[in-house]
C-alpha cells in the first residue's frame, strides 16, 4: 500500500523526503507520527475517510470482557487488536493500523464470526488491553501454556544455586515478564513499583505523581510470584536463597535510550516476599534551581544562602518530597573548579561530575558520622550529608560548620521552624544550633493540573479555607482526559517555605522557645508559608485547592 499520496494531504514533499532519510525499516506514517510531524488522530481520520472506516474514542467505549476472552491473548497482543463488542452478526474490532486488517481471515477463523474494523489510537488500544488483560498478559499466557504442556512447574528449581538459575531454559520468559513490568512503570512515569503478596495473590501498584495506583495484572501471575522475586534478586545481585531477612540492592537498566537506576528493597512478609522498586529516571530530572518554579523571593534568598562561606543549610520535608533533588540542584548551582564538594549519602542517588560522592556502608562502620570525620581531612569547601538521623551525625555536621565549611543536609520535619526543635531534641546544645544553622527550606510536592483538560469554576468564598486569599478570580479543578489518563493531573511541582535565622530567631533558639512561637515570629516577619506558596499556585491555575489541602493538611495558619 502506497501511503505517500495520503501523507501529502497532511505534509509537503520536502517533509516526505525527510521521512525517507530517517525512517530506516519503519513505515513512513509510523515515523511521521513518532516524530510529531503528523498527529495520529488526524492521520486516523484521513484513513477512516479513505477506507470508509469509523474512528472511535476508546476512552468512551465499554468493552465486552466476555467477548475479549473468546480471542487468544497472544493474538490480541501480537496484532495489537481489541475486540470491542458483538452486534448484528459480526464482531467490532479496534485497530490503529490498516495493515492489521490483513489478519481478518485468521481472526475470523478463530472466533467464527466476521469482523468489522474500526480505527482507534494505538496508545488507547494498548492501554485498554493492559487494563483488561493486565501488564505482561501475553507473557503470562505463554508461561501458563509451557507449564500445562510440561505438566510441571517450570520454576520449581528456583531455590537452587545461582548458576543453575542463570541457565534455566525458561528464564527468558521470566526476564520478559519483569521487563514488561519495569517498562510499563517507566512509560507511566512511576517513581516506585510495589509488588506485594497477600492472601488473594499478587498485587502490583505504581506510585505516579505521589499517589499509588493498582495495576491490572492477569490472575495467573500468582503462580510465578516467586520467579519474579528471584529474577529481581538476580538482577540486583542479591542472595536468592535468603528469604528470611530483608535485602537491598540496585539495578541499572536502559529503556528507550534512557538510563534508569532502580533501587530494590525486598522484605519477607507473611504471604511471601514484598518488593519495592524505586525508579530514578536520570533523563527526566533537571537539576536547575531556576526551573523549580520557586517564587522569586524564595529563590533569591536561597541562592544567597547556598553561597555562604560556612554554616548549615537544611532542607526538610516528608519522604518523597524532593529534598534530594533540591540539594543536588543547589550543589550544581555552586560547583566550580575552585570549589571542593564532597557528599556522604545512603544511598548515592544521582552521580554528578565535579562532586566527590561517598556511599555509606553501615555494616563495615562507614556511617554518616564516620564518613564526615574522614572527609574533613580531604579539605572540602562544601559538604552534603544525605540525612541527619541521630546525635552523632548532627554533632559532626555542627563541628564541620564551626571549622569553616558550608554543610547541606536534610531532616524529616513538617515545617522549617520545626528543624530547630528537632536538632535540640537530638541532644545538640541550643547555642550550637543558633550559631551554625543559617537557613531552613521546607518543601512538599503537589500534583499539577493537566493543562489540556483543567476546568474553571466559580467557587463561593465560604467553600474555601479561611486562610485562602479572598482576592481571587475563577479557580480551576481537574477533569480528566486522554493525555492525563483521565486523572486530571499531570506531573508535580514543589511548594516551599524558607526561614533564615536572624538575631531574634537565634535568641529564641538559645532560650528553647517552642516551634509554634518561632513560626509565629517568622511569619510576622514576612516568611511565605507552604500553604501561602500553594495558594499562589492555585490562583495561577497550576494546581487545585483540594491538592493543597491534601498536602498541607494540619498546616493552616
N, C-alpha and C positions, 0 to 999 in steps of 0.2 A: 504494500500500500504506500503510495507516494503522498507524504504529508506536507510537502513544500507548498502546494497551492493553498492549502488551508492555513498554514502558518503565515503566508504572505498577507492574509487578511488581518493579522494582528501585528506583524513586524515587517520591516522592509528587507530588501535584498541584501544590503550590507550586513544586517544582523544575521541573516541566514548564513552568509559566508563565514561570519564569526563563529557561528554554531558548528559549522562543518570542521573548522580548525580545532575546536576544543572538545568535540564530542567523543573521540576515541571509538569504542564499540557501542556506545549508547545511542538511542534514537534521538533525532533532532528535538521532538516535542518534550521528551524527558529532560534533556539538557536545558532547554529553554525554561521549563518550569522550575528546575532545581536552581538555576542561576538567577531566577527572579525576572527574567526577560519578559515572560508572559505569566498571567495569573491563571492558576489551574481552573478556577471557576469559569472564567471567560472561555478557556480552551474547551471545557466540557460543554458549555452552552453551544459553542460553534460545532462541536462533534454531534451534539444532540440534534441540531438543525440539519446537519449533513446526512445523518443516518436515520432521522426520524425517531429518535430515542429520547425518552423523558429523562430529565435531570432531577434528582431528588436530594433533599437535605436529610441525611441520616440522623441528625441530632433530633429531628422531629418525627421520626418514624418508629413505631413499635414493632419490634422484631418477634416473629413467631418462633419461640425457642424450640418447641416440639418439632417444627419443620426443620430447623437448623440441625437438630440431632439426627435427622434422616440422611444427611450428607456426611461422607467421611471427613474427619478432621483434617487429614492430610491434604485432601483436595482443596478444602477451604483455605488453608494456609499457603499451599503451593501456588494456587492460581489467584489468590487474593480476591476471592469472590465472597459475597454474602447473600445467601437466600433470605429474602425478607418475608414474603407471605405467599400463600397459595390461594388462587382465586380463578374462577371460570375455567377450570381445567388446565391451568398452567401455573408454573412457579415463577414468581418475580425475583430476579437475582440482580444484585448491585455489582457493577464493575467500574473500575476507574480508567480502563484502557480498552479500546475497541478490539485489540488483538486478543484479549481474554475471551472474546466471544467465539474464538476458533475452537474452544473446548466444549461447545454446546452439545455436540453429539455424545461425547464421553460422559458429560454430566447428566444428560437426558437418560442415557442407558443405566446410570447409577440409580437415579430416582424413579424413572419410569414415566415421567410426565414431561411435556415440552416446557422449555424455558422462555421467559420473556425478560430481556435485559433492560436495565436502567443504568444511567451513569450517576456516580457519586464521587466525591473527593476521595483520594487514596488514603489520606490520614483518617478520614471519618470511617472508612471501611476497616482499616487496621485497628482503630480504637474500639469499634463495636465488636470486632472479632475477639479482641483481648478481654473486653468487658463480659462477653457471653461465654467464651471458651477458656479464658484465663491466660495469663502470661505463660509462655512456654507450652501451650496446649499441644502443639504439633509434636514437640519433643517427648512430652509425657505419653502421648498416644503411641509413639514409636517404642518407648521403653516398656509400656504395658504389653504391646504386641510381642516384643522379644521375650518377655517373661512368660507369656502364655505359650509361645511356641516351644520354649525350652522346658516348661513345666517346673521351673525352679527360680529362685530369686537371684538375678544376675549380680547382686551386690552382697551376697551372704558372706563373702570373704573380706569385707571392708575392715574388719578388726585385725587383719593380718599385717605383716610388715609393710613399710612404705614402698619398698622396691617392687613387691608383688602388686601393690595397688597401682603403681605407675604403669605397669604393663597389662593391667586388666583389659581384656579385649573390648569391653563395652564402655570403657571410660570416656570415649569421645561423646557419647550421648549425655553423660552427666556434665561434662565440660560445656556442651552446647546449652544445656538447661540453665546452668549457673550463669553463663554468659548472657543469656536472654534476660534473666532477672536483672543483671547489672546494666545492660544496655537500655532496658526499659526505664530503669531508675534514672539514668543519665539523661535520657530523652525527656523525661518529665521534670528534670532539674531538681531531683530529690537530693536532700542533704544527708539523709540516713535511710537505710533499709533495715527493717526489723523482721527477722524470721523467727517466729515464736511457736513452740509446740503447746497445744492444750489438749484437753480430754477428747475433743472432737476432731482433732487433726492439726494440720499446719496452717498458721495464719501469716500472711506476708503483708506488711504495711510500709508505705513510703512516707517519709516526712517531707512535705512540699510546702515551702513558704512558712515553715514553723508548725504546720498542722499535720498530724498523722492521718493518712487515708488508707483504708483497707484496699488491697489489690485483689481483683478476681483471679483465682487460680483453679486449675482442674482439681477435682476431688482426688483423682488418682495420684496426685503429687505426694500424698501422705505415705505411700508405700516407699518413697525414695527420699524421705527426710534425712535419714542417716547418711545417705550417699551425698546429699547436698552439703551437709555439715562437714563431712570428711573431705570433699573436694575443696571447700573453703579453707580447711586446715592445711591441706597440701599447698594451696596457692600462697598461704601466708606463712609457710614453713613452721607449723606448729606440730605438736605431738599428737598424732591421730589416735594413738592408743589411750591417751589420757581423757577420761570422760567424767572424772570426779572433781577436778579443780578448774577454776576459771583460767582462761588463757587469752593473751592479747597478741596480735600480730599486725602485719602490714602487707598490702599488695599494691603493686604498681601495674596499671593496665593502660592500653591505648584504645580509645574508642573514637572513631571518626577523626583521626589525626590529632586527638586531644589527649594529653597525659592526665590520667585520673589517679589520685593517690587514695587508697582505701584503707582505713584503719579498722581492724577486725577485733571484736570483743565477743568471746564465747563463754557462756556461763551455764553450768549444769542446773536444770530445773526438774521439777517432779515428773514432768511428762517427756523429758528429753533435754537436749542442749539448745538453749536460746542463743541466737546470733544477732548482733547489731553491727552494721557496716556503716562507717562514716565516710561519705564520699567528698573528696576535696578536688573540685574541678579547677585546676590552676588556670586554665584558659579563660574562665569566666570571672576571675577575681581581678579587680582593678585596685591596686594599692596606691591610690592617689587621693589625698585628703580633699583636694579641690572638687572631686567628683562624688563626694559623700552626701552632698545635699545638706551639709550643716548650715544652720543660719549664719549669716555673715559675721555677726558679733562674736559668736562662739568660735567660729573658725579662726578669726583674727586673734582672739585671746589664746586659743590652744596652740597656734603657731608660735606665739611668743613663749609659752610655757616650755615647749619641746626644744627650744633653743637656749634655755638657761644653762649656765656653766656647771651647776651642781644642784642637788635636791632630788626629791622623789615626785614623780607624776604617776598617778594611779588611774586606771580605767576600771569601773565597776559595773556590775550587772549580772543577771542570772546566766546560767549555761545557755549557749547558743544565741547570745545577744550581739555577737560581732566584736567582742573585745579584742581578740587576737588580730582581726583584720584592721582595727583602728590602730593598734600598736605597730603592726608591720608598716602601715601607711605612714605613721609618724617617723619610723626609722628610715624609710625610703626618702622622706622629705628632708632629712638632715644628714644622710650619709654622704661622704665625700672622701677623696684620697687623704685628706688631712684629719679625718675622724676615725678612731678605732672603736668599732661597735662589736660587743660580744653578747650573745644570748645564752641563757640556760633554760631549756624547755622540756616539758614532759607531755606529749612527745613534740619533736620538731615538726610543726605542721606545714610550713612553707619554706622552701630553700630560696635564699636570696643572695645574689652576688654582692660582694663588698661587705658582707656581715659574717662574722665568725660565730657559728652556732654549735652548742653543746647539747647532746641528748642525755637526759637524766637516766641513770640506771641504779635504782634504789637497792636492788639485790646485791650489788657489789660495792655499795657505800657511796655511789656518786649521786647524792641528793642535791636539792636546790642549794642548801646552805654550804655543803661541801664544795660544789662546783663554783659557787660565788667566792668562797675563800681563795680558791685556786686561781680564778681568772683575774683577781686583783693584782696578781704578780705578772700579768700579761699587759700591763699598762693600758687599760681601756679608757676611753673618754666617756662612752655611753654603755650602760648595761641594761639588758632586758631580762627580767626574771619572769618566767611564764606565769607563776601564780604565787602569792604569799599565802601559805597554808597554815603556818604554825609560828611559834615564838622564835624558833631558831632561824627560820628564813627571814622573818621580819627584822630580827636583830641584825642579821648580815646585811640586809638592804639599808638599814639605818646607818650602819658603820660605813658602808660604801659611799653613801651620800655625804657623810661627815668628812670623808677623806678626799672630797673634791670631784666625785663622779655624779653624773646625771643617771638616775635609775628610773626605769619604766617597769611597771608591774600591774597585775590585776588582782581584784578582790571580789568576792561574791557578797555584795550588799545591794539593798533596794534603791538607795539614792546616794548622792555624793557625800552629804554630811555624815551618813552612817559609816563611812570608811574610817573616820577619825575614831569613833567609838569602838569599831572592830579592832583596830590596832591596839588601843588601850586595853581592851578585853583580852588580847593575846599576851599581855604582860609587858608591853612597851611603856616606858615611863612617858607621861604626858609631855614633859618638856622636850623629849627627843622627837616626839611626833610633831609638835608645834614648830620645832626648829628645822625640820627636814622636809616635811610634806609641803610642796608648793602649790599643787592643784590636783583636783579630782574630777574626772569626767564620768558621769553615769550615763548609760545608754540602754536602749531596748530596740528591737526590730519590729516594725509594723508592716502589714501587707499593704501593697499599693493597689489602688483601684485599677481595673482594666480600663485603659483609655478608649477601647473600642466600644464598650457597652455600658459604661457608667451612666447612671440616670440622675438628672437633677430633681430635687424635690423641695418643697417649701415646708419647713418644719416649724411648728409653733415653739416659741421660746420656752414654754413650760415643759416641753418634752426634752429639753437639753439640760445637762448637768448645770448646777448653779455657778460653777467656775468657768463655764464656756463663755467666750466674749459675746456680748449681745449685738455688737455691730457687725452682723454677717448678712450676706446675701443668700441666694439659694445654695444649698449644700448638695452633695452627691452621695448616692449609695450604690451598692453593687447590684448588677442584674444577672450577668452570665451570658456568654456567647461561645461560638466555636473556638475562638482564639484562646480563651482562658479556661477551656474545658468546662464551661457552664458554672464556674466557681464565682466569677465576678471580681476576682483579684488576680494580679499577675506580678510576681516579683515582690521584693521587700525593700524598705528604706529604714534608716535609723532615726530615732528621736533622741535628743541629747539634753543634758544639763551639765554645766561646767562651774565648779566652785573653785575660786582661787583664794588662798589664805592671806588675809590682811592682818594687821596688828590686833584687831578686835577678835578675830577668829582664833589667833594664837593664844590670846589671853583666856578665851573661853575654853580652849583645849587644855591649857595649864590648870584651869580650875575645875576640870572634869564636868563641864556643863553638858546637859543632855543633848542628844541629837536633835530633838524637836526644837530646842531653843536656838541651836546653831542654825538649823534650817530656816526658822522664822527670821533670824537676823539677815542671812544671805539673800533671802527672797526680798526683804525690805530694801536691800542694797541694789536690787535690780537683777539678781540671777534669774534666768529663764528656766522654769521647771520642765520636767519631762512632759507633763500634761500641756503646759503652755506651748511647748515646741510642737506637740502633736496637734493642738488646736489650730496652729498656724498652717499645718499641712492640710487639715480638714477644710479650712477656709479657702485654700488654694485648689481644692478638688483633687488632691493627690491620694487621700485615704478617707475612711468613713468615721463617723462618730463612734459606731459600735466597735471598730477596731481599736481606737484609742482607749475606750473604756475597758476592753478586754485586756490590753497590755498594761495599762496603768491602774488596774483595779486596786483600791486602797490608797492611792496616792493623791486623793482630792485635797486641794488646798483648804 
